[in-house]
Amino acid sequence: MAKLIHTMVRVSALEPAIQFYSTAFNFKEKHRLDFPTFTLVYLGNDQSEAELELTFNKDQTTPYEHGTAYGHVAFSVEDLEACHQRLKNAGFNPADIKQLDINGVTQARFFFITDPDGYKIEVLERGGHFK
């Protein structure tokens, strides 16, 4: 059986990306591999074994294009309002909290935030399908 171990995003600078994910989601650097032309930094926390891999290509001088097929990375949190306020206080400008209902039953509560490289991140309230 397969096990998800990491998701990768390319970043234009490591320190702003590490700072963002550390402040926003309490992710810490777990492992780093520094090669001559690129560096891989693996971030995570004790909520999940899966990691976020930040790939920094040392010769990249222009911003990455996300293309039309990129979706988003998602995180679940216990207290959506508190997380939203904390990110707002940190100056990250999260979008408004939204709610999706089917037949009057809430299916999801969430908001989006953008990381320093322009990647969209969904923050979902933990519960139901989103554990």
C-alpha positions in Angstrom: 0.0 0.0 0.0 1.3 3.5 -0.9 2.0 6.2 1.7 2.1 9.9 1.0 5.5 11.2 2.2 5.8 14.7 0.8 4.5 17.4 -1.5 7.0 19.6 -3.3 6.9 23.3 -4.2 9.6 25.3 -5.9 10.6 28.5 -4.1 12.5 31.5 -5.2 14.2 32.0 -1.8 14.4 29.6 1.1 14.4 31.8 4.2 11.1 33.7 3.4 9.4 30.3 2.5 10.7 28.6 5.7 9.6 31.6 7.8 6.2 31.6 6.3 5.5 27.9 6.8 7.0 28.1 10.3 4.8 31.0 11.3 1.7 30.0 9.5 1.6 26.3 10.3 4.3 25.6 12.9 6.4 23.7 10.4 10.0 23.2 11.3 13.0 22.2 9.2 13.4 18.4 9.5 16.0 17.7 6.9 18.1 19.5 4.3 20.0 18.3 1.3 22.3 20.9 -0.2 23.5 20.0 -3.7 25.7 22.2 -6.0 22.8 23.4 -8.1 19.8 23.0 -5.8 18.7 22.6 -2.1 15.9 20.5 -0.8 14.4 21.5 2.6 11.9 19.2 4.2 9.4 20.8 6.6 6.9 19.2 9.0 5.4 19.1 12.4 4.2 16.4 14.8 0.6 16.5 13.4 1.5 14.4 10.4 4.4 12.3 9.0 3.9 13.9 5.6 6.4 16.7 4.8 6.5 19.7 2.6 9.6 19.7 0.4 10.8 23.2 -0.6 13.0 23.0 -3.7 15.4 25.9 -4.3 17.1 25.9 -7.6 20.2 28.1 -7.2 20.4 29.3 -10.8 16.7 30.3 -11.0 16.5 34.1 -11.6 12.9 34.6 -12.6 9.8 33.8 -10.7 8.2 30.4 -11.3 5.1 30.2 -13.4 2.4 28.1 -11.7 0.5 27.3 -14.8 -3.2 26.7 -15.2 -3.1 23.2 -13.6 -1.8 24.1 -10.2 -4.4 23.6 -7.4 -3.3 24.1 -3.8 -1.8 22.5 -0.7 -4.2 22.1 2.2 -3.8 22.1 5.9 -6.4 21.3 8.6 -6.5 23.1 11.9 -8.6 22.6 15.0 -9.6 26.2 15.5 -10.2 27.9 12.1 -11.0 31.4 13.6 -8.0 31.5 15.8 -5.7 30.4 13.0 -7.2 33.0 10.7 -6.7 35.8 13.2 -3.1 34.6 14.0 -2.3 34.7 10.3 -3.9 38.1 9.9 -2.0 39.4 12.9 1.2 38.1 11.3 0.5 40.2 8.2 -0.2 37.3 5.8 -3.6 38.6 4.7 -5.7 35.5 4.6 -8.9 35.6 2.6 -12.3 35.5 4.4 -13.5 32.3 5.9 -16.0 30.5 3.7 -18.4 27.6 4.3 -19.8 24.9 2.0 -23.1 23.3 2.8 -25.1 20.5 1.2 -28.8 20.4 2.1 -28.2 22.7 5.1 -25.4 20.5 6.5 -21.9 22.1 6.7 -19.4 20.1 4.7 -16.4 22.4 5.0 -15.2 25.7 6.6 -12.0 27.1 5.1 -10.0 30.1 3.9 -7.1 30.5 1.5 -3.8 32.2 2.0 -0.9 32.8 -0.4 2.7 31.9 0.4 5.7 34.2 -0.5 6.0 32.4 -3.9 2.3 32.9 -4.8 1.2 29.3 -4.0 -2.4 29.1 -2.8 -2.9 27.2 0.5 -6.2 26.1 1.8 -6.7 26.0 5.5 -9.7 23.8 6.5 -11.4 23.4 9.9 -10.7 19.9 11.1 -13.6 17.6 11.1 -15.6 15.2 8.9 -13.6 14.3 5.8 -10.9 16.9 6.7 -9.0 15.3 9.7 
